[in-house]
Amino acid sequence: MHSFQLINFPKVTDPRGNLTFIQHPHQLPFEIQRVFWTYDVPGGEIRGGHAYHRQQEVIIALSGSFDVVITLPGGSTQRYSLNRSYYGLYLPPLTWRHMENFSTNSLAVHLSSLSYDRDDYIYDFEHYQQLVHEKPYSI
């Protein structure tokens, strides 16, 4: 996987309740090094607004719904509405994103390829655009 894409995870249906699982390397292109989640996001708030130099990530809506908005190097955007726990959005390194439109009680889980490293974050969009033009970019 070289560009962002939706990943459908296995869904085992059962009258007692469904089950979904994630395994490396079958559903993820990386081994999980960190897991974090966002929740209790007040109405109208935006999360994210950054990219990573090296980190790969999959974002899953475990409960409720929210949108992941990807800003492409030219400035146009692509929106992914996540609202099912059996699929997630894969984001490769150098993908500028933010999350918005959180429903009440939404819960987003983030599966990351790297442990937390503040130096891996890119918060300045102009700097991000310079990096994208310097490096091969696969969106």
N, C-alpha and C positions, 0 to 999 in steps of 0.2 A: 504494500500500500504506500503510495507516494503522495496522494492528494487527499483532501478531506472527503469523507464518504460515510453514508449510513451503514452500519453493520447490524444485520439481523442475528440475534442470538437464538440458540435452540429454545423452543417452547414446548415443554412437556405438559400436555393438558390432562387434567384429572378432575372428576366431579368434586373431589375434596379440595381442590385449589390447584392452580398451575405452578410450575416450577421452571425457572430459567437459570442457566449456568454459563460461566465464562471460563475458558481454559486457554492457556498459551501452549502451543502456537496455533490452535485451531480457530479461535475467534479473534485473537489479538495479535498484532504484529510485533509486540514487545512483551517482555516480562514486567509485571507490575512491581514497581519499587515504592510507590506511595499511593494511598487512597485518602481522599478528603471529600467532604460533602458541604453543600450550601443549603440552608434552610432558614425559615422565619424571615424571608426577604420581604421587607415592607412594600406595599403597592407602589408602583411607579419607579422603583429603584432599578439600577443597572449594576450588574456585576461583571468583572473582567475588564475589558478595555486594554488588552495587552497581547503580546505574542511571546513565544519562547525561542531562544537560540537553538536548543538541542532537544528539549522535551517533546515527547509524543503524548497524546492524551485521548481518552475516550470519555465522553460525557453521556450520562444516562439519567433519564427522569424516572426515579424509582416511584415517585408519587406526584400527582398533579401534573402541571405542564409549565413550559417556559420556552422561549425562543433563543436560539443561538444564532447570532448575526455575524457572519464572516465578511470582513472588508478585504476586497481583493486589491492587489498592488495599484491598480489604476483608480481606485476609489469607489467602484461599484460594490454592491453588497449582495450576498446570498443569505437567505433566512431559512433556518431549519426549525420547525416546531417539534419539540420533543414532548411526548405525552404517553408513551408506552414503555414499560420496564423491560421489554424483550428486544429493544434495539437501542443503539447508541451512536453517537457521532464521533468518528475518528478524526483527530486533528493532528497533522504532522507538524514538525518544527516550522517556524516562520509562518504561522497562520495567525493573523490578527483577528480577534474575536471579542465579543461581549455577549452577555446574557441579559434578557429583558422579558417583560410580560409574564412575570411569575404569577401563577394562580395561588390562591390561598392554600396554605399547608403543602406547597410543593417541596420536593426533596430531590436535589441533584447530587449524584455521586460522580466523582472524577477519578479515573484510573490513570496513573501517570507512570511514564517509563523511567523517571529519575526521582531521586530523593530531592527534597526542597533545596533549592540553590537560588538565593536572591539575585545573583549575577546572571542567571539564565533568563530572567525576565526582561522584556523590552517594553517600556512604558511610553516612549516617545514615538508617535506615529511617523514623524519625518525621518527619524533615525531608522525606523523599521523599513521605510520605503527605500532608503539608501542601501541598507543591507540586502533587500530583495533584488535590487538591480545589480549588486556586486556578486551575488551567489546564484547558482542555478536554482530556479524556483519551479515547483511542479504543480501549481494550482491550475 
